Amino acid sequence: MISMPENPPVNPLTSTCRLALVAALLLLSCSVSAERLALVGGTLIDGNGGPPLANSVILVEDERITAVGQVGQLAVPDDARVISTEGMSVLPGLWDMHVHLMINGHADYARWRERYTHRLRYEVMPASAHQLLLAGVTSARDLGAPLDDIIAVREAIARGDIPGPTLYVSGPFIQHRPYPGTDHYRWGVHGADDARDRVRQLAEAGVDVIKLIDHDEMSEEEYRAVVEEAHSHGLPVIAHAHRPEEILRGLAAGVDNFEHTGLATAPEYPPEVIAAIRERTARMNLGPLYWTPTVEPLFNYTYTRRNREHLDDPCWQLGMPADIVEDIRESIRHPDRLPYYQLTPARKPTLRRKFDQLRESGVTMLIGTDSGIPMSFHCQSTWAELEVWVNHMGMDPMDTIRAATYWPARMMGVLDDVGTVEPGKHADIIAVRGDVLRFINILRDVDIVVRRGVQYR
């Protein structure tokens, strides 16, 4: 069971009963134990970037891939359960490198915090995680959530208590001064010693990364202390890139991965920023500089104002209590009126130029979505980000898939276990009917999802 909070939430159901109910509902459509599997017949895109393998056979025992070959060359054991992938593209389970399980598309953050903070661990986060998994996301990085809640949900997924992607979590943001009412998932720092103490507290709690935001409002001693202390614990630092000074300070301090394209309506990154990025990417001894541009919510907003049908897709309601579903629906009833997106139409024309500047400067880009922000649902956002990259940003489909498989695993230091389909690795595998290298948007409807050797779809 998920560990209980010190102050149990007020609810007509007891915490234990509510958790049992949620878990039961979420697991109705899922297998819960690994077995011997054989995925047979599809075209395998293994994540390494080489030519696809037609008529593939992938053998799985317990959680691991034991062999990869082709029909007629690799025998299928008699006791294996065969999953036909004929007519499908087969690929590693997707990663989403920027999600927020604590929210699911609601447009009024203040109302959400007031009404649902006590329901995150047992209702909202499990539903969000399940939705991601059924969308083909077998690994995800959660960047900003209450510490105890997100750790508990990560561990519940790892134990198999609830379905969801393998989670890598930051816990609370670290910044100079939290916004009013956000102290449960944003931690302020006051001086370098306090910054180090905060990072140590997160490290001791077991987070996987440190999330830094608004560090252009910190003193130099504070933000450098955050990065240095994180690295001393072997934790990468993920930082926002909304303003030029955030980027420049982050680069100087050794930030590992920047998030968003940023810079509001500015038409491009200024020359000094691009020069600093290029200087960093040229230093091969430091490894890649990672960037998660999260362009889809901005790119597709103007479309959503005209065509709102996808907001009614029941996929985002899976596992979510009816009262929360209705509140989300009401909050996004008028997409054109949302304060969150009022500048977005002016930002959209700048996205391609900034995206191209990042590519040309040598950064290694990762698929991430900011999933959970207003009108961005966990069941839709990841495939939509890939679609924008390929069809509107000019990215090669193979490179885009690797930005959602190989490169995230490498960035998180787990490439020995996941990120590609190879013998010895965890069996995180998805399959979708059709040719994903020709029609990337078929990832909207993933047919097969296997995570850690368990078939969930």
N, C-alpha and C positions, 0 to 999 in steps of 0.2 A: 504493500500500500504506500501511497505518497505520504510523506511525513506531515503531521498536522501542524498548523501554525500555532504560535503561542497564544494568540487571541482568535479563537475560531469565529468565522463570519456568522452574522445573524441570519438565520434562514429557517423556514418551516421544517425543512429536512435537516437532520443532523449532518455534520460534515462527512462522516463515514458513509451514511446512506446515500448522500448525494454523489460522492465519488463512485460508489458501487454502481449507481444508476447510470452515471455518465459513461463509465468504463463498459458497462453491459451494452449500452446503446451503440457505442463506437465500435465494439468488437463484433457486432452481429454479422457483418459482411466479411470478416477477416479470419484467415488462419492465424494460429497463435504459436505454432511450433515449426521449427525447421525440419526438412525432410530431404530425401534424395530426389533431385529434379533433373530433367533434361529439357532444355529449350531447343527446339529443333525446327529448322527450315528457313529462318529469316536471314536477312542481310545484316551482318554485324558491323557496326561502327564502333570500334573498341576503345576510342578515346585517345589513342596514340597519334592519330593524324594520318595513318597509312591508308592504303586502298581498302574499301569495305570488303568483307568476306561473305560471299554468297553461300546459300545453303548451309548456314552455320549450325553447329551443335555446341551447346554449352552445358557441361555437366556440373551439378552442384550437389555437395553433400554437407549436411548441417548448414553452417553459415558460409562456407567457402566454395569458390569455384575450383574444381579439381582438374578440368580439362576443357580445352577449346579446340574445335576442329570443324570438319565438314561432313555432311551426309555421305555415307559410303566409305568414309575413311576413319571416322571415330565411332566406335560401337557404343550404343546406348545400353546400359545395364538393364537386365530384365526387371529388377525391382525398382527402377526409377519411374517416377510419375512424369509422363511426357506432356509438355506444354507446347502445342504447335504455334510456331511463329511464322508460318508460311504467309507470304505476302506482306510481311512486316519489316520495318527497320528496328533493329535491336541495338541498344546502346547503354552505356553506364547510366545508373540513376542520376538524375539532375541534382545539382546544387543550386541553392539560392543563398547568396552571400550577404543579403541584407533584408531580414524580415523582422516583424514585431508581432509575436504571438499574442501580446497583451491587448491588441486592438484588431478589429476586423472590419474596416471600411467606414466606421462611424465618423461623421463630419464635425461633431462638436466635442472636442477633447475635454473641455471643462465638465460638461455634462457626463461624459463617459467616466472620468475620474470619480466624480461624486457618486454615481450610481453603481459602478461595477468593479471598483478596485477590490472589494472583498470577494468577488466571484471569479477573479482571474484564474487562480490555480486549479479550481475544480470544474469550471465550465468553459470559460473563454479560451484559455490556452490549449486544453485538450482538443476542443473543436477545431481551432486554428491549425494545430499540428496534424490532425487527421485529414483536413482538407488539403494541406500541402502534400502529404504522402500520396493521396489518391490522384493528385495532379502530376505525379512522377518525380516529385522532389524527395529524394531519399536522404539528403544531407542538407542542413540549413544552418545559417549563422544568425542568431538572434542578437540584435545590437540595441539593447535598451529595454530593461524590464526590472521589476522589483526582484532583488537578489534571491531571497528564499523561495519565492514562487517559481522563478525560471529554473533554478537548480533542481527543485523538486520535480518539475515536469520533465526536465532533461533526464533525470534518473529513472523516473517512471517509464519513459519510453525505452531507455536502455534495458530495463528489467523485463520489458514486454508487458507491463501492466496496461498501457494504453498505446494505440497505434500512432506513429508519427515518424518524421525523419530523424536521423541521428542529429542531435543538436550540439552546436558549439555556441557558447553564450558569453556575453560580456557582463551581464548584470547591469547595474545602473551606469548611466553616462557619468563622466567626470567633467566638471566645468567649474568656472570661478564662482558663479552664483546661480543656483537653480531658479527656474521660473516659479512664480507663485503656485503653490498647491502640487508641486511635482517632486517633493523631497523623497518620496518612496522609490522613485526610479531615476532620480538625478541627484548626484552628490556634489556639493560644493567643496572647494578647497581654499584654505586661507594660509598661504605660505608654503614653502617647499617641504617642510617637515610634515605638515598636514597632508600634502599631496602624496608623499611617500607612505604615510600611514594608511591612507585610503586605498592605495594600490595593494599594499600588503594585506589589508582586510579582504579585498576581493580575491587575491591570489590564494589566501588561506581557505576561503570559502569554496575554491575549486573552479573559478571561471576559466575560460579558454582564451579569451582576448580581453584587452582593455579598450574601452570606447572613450575617445576624447572629443569634446565638442566646444565650440566657442573659445578655443584656446588663444585667439587673438585678444581676448579680454583678460587673460591671465598675465602675470608677470613672467619674465623669461625664466626665472628660477622655478616657478611653479610648473610650467608645462615641460620643462626639461626634466624636472624631478619625476613627473609622471612617466615619461618615456624611459628614463634610466632605470627606475624601480621596476617597471613592467619587464624590461629586457633582462634585468637581473633575476627575475623569476621565470624566464623563458617564455614570456607572454608577448605576442605581437600586439602592436598598438594600431588601432583603427581610428582615423580622424576625419571629421567633416572637412569639406573643401568648398564651403559656400563663399568665402571671401579671399582675395589675394593674400592677405596677411596670414590667414589660417594655413594656406598652402606653403608659403615661404617659411613660416615658423615650424611647421611640421616637417618640412624637408630638412631644415637645419638641425632639428632635434632627433631625426632618425625614425619618423613615423613609417610604418611598414605598408599601409594600405589606406588610400584616401577614398572617400565616399562622395558621390554626386558630381554633377558637372558644375553646378553652382554659378556664382557671379550674376545672378538675377537676369536682367535684360541686357547686360553688356554683350556686345556682338562677338567677343572672343576673349581668350586669356591674354593679358598684357605681355609684352616681350620679356620682361624680367621674370615673370612666372614660368614661361616656357623655357627660358634659358636655365633657370634653376632645375626644372624637371629634367631637361636634357643632360645637365651636369650630373645629376644623380643616376639616371639610367645608363650613363656611360661607365659607371663604376661597377664593372662586372664582379668584383670581389664581394660586393654587397648583395648580389643576387637581384632578382627582378624587383622593380617598384610596381606595386599592384594598385589598380584603380577600379572602383566599382561605380560606373557613371549613372545608373538608375534613371534612364531616360524615358521609359515607357509612360509613367504617370503624367509627365509633362507633355509628351508627344501626342498622346491619345485623348487628352482632355477636351480639345475642341471637337473631336469626333463624338465624344460622349454627350456633349451638350446637344448635338443634333440627333443622335441615335442612342437612346437610353435602354434599349432592350436587354443588353447584357447585365444591367443592374438588377434585373428580375431573375437572373439565372439562379435556380435553387441550390446550385453547388455550394454557395457561400453560407447557406443556412444549415448545412449538415452538422448535426451535433450541437447546434446553438439553441439555447432555450427560446421559446416562442416570444417572450416579452422582449428579449434582447434583439431578436430578428426584427420585430416590429419597430423598435426604437432606431435601429440602423436604417431600416427602410424609410422611416419618417425623416431622419436627418439628411438623407440624400435625395429627397423628393424633388428638389429644385437645384440641379447641378450648377446651373448658371449663376446662382446666387451665393455660392459658397465662398467665404472670404479666403479660404486656403488657396484658391485657384485664380484669384482675380488678375494676377500678373501673368498667369501662365500663357495666355494667347500671345503676349509679347515676348515670352521666353522661348516659345517653340521654334521660331525662325533661327535662333542662335544655337540650337542643339547640335545640328550637323557640323557646323564649323568647330565648335568646342570638342566634339567627339573626334573629328579628324585631327585636330591639334594634339590631342592626347595620343592617338595612334602614332602620329608622325614623330612625337617626342620620345617614343620608345617604351611607354608604360605597358605593362601586361594587364589587360582588362579582364574583369570578372563579371559574370552575370549576377546581378542583385537587383532588387526591385523596390525596396522600401515597403514591402507588402504589409498591408494593414492600415496604411494611411487612408484618408477619405476616398471612397469608391475604388480602392485597390484591394481586391479580395485574394485570399491565399490560394483559392482554386483556379485563379485566372492569371495572376500577375506574372508568373515565371515564363510561361510559354509566350505571353504577349511581349515581354522584354526581348526574347529571342527573335520574335517576328519583326520587331522594330529594327533591331540590329541588322538583320539580313535584308529586309525589303525596303528600308528607309535610310539606314546608315551605311550601306554598302559593304557590310562585312560578309566574308565568305562563310557559307553554312558550316563547313567543317571547323573553321576557326571559332565560330560562335558556339558550336557544341563543345569544343574543348574548353571554352571560357566558362562552361557550365558543368564540366566534368573533371578533366585533367588538371587544369590550372588551380581551381579552388582547393582540390586535394593537396596539391603541392604547396600552395600558400599556407594551408593549415598544418602542414607537416605530417600528413597521413597518407601520402601517395603509396606507401608500401601496402596499404590495406584497401584503399578505395580509389575511385577516380577513373579507372580503366577496367575493361573486362579481360582479365588474365588469370591463369591458374594461380592459386594461392591467395587471391584477394577475396574480400568479402563479396558475397553475391548480392550486390546492389545493381539491379538490372531492370530496364524498362523496355517495352516494345510498343510500337504504334503502327497501325495499318497504313501502308503507303511508303513512299520514298521521302524521308525527312530531309535529305540533301537537295531535293528538288522543291519540296513544299514544306517549309519549316513550320507553317502554321498548323499542320496536322498534329503537332504536339498538344494542341488544345484538348484532344480526346485520346489520352493514353489508354491503350487496351490492357496492358499487363504491367504490373508493378511488383517487383520482388525486392525486398530489403532484408539483408542478413539471412538470405535463404528462405524467407517466409513470403509466400505469395499473398499480397493484400488486394490485388485486383486482377 
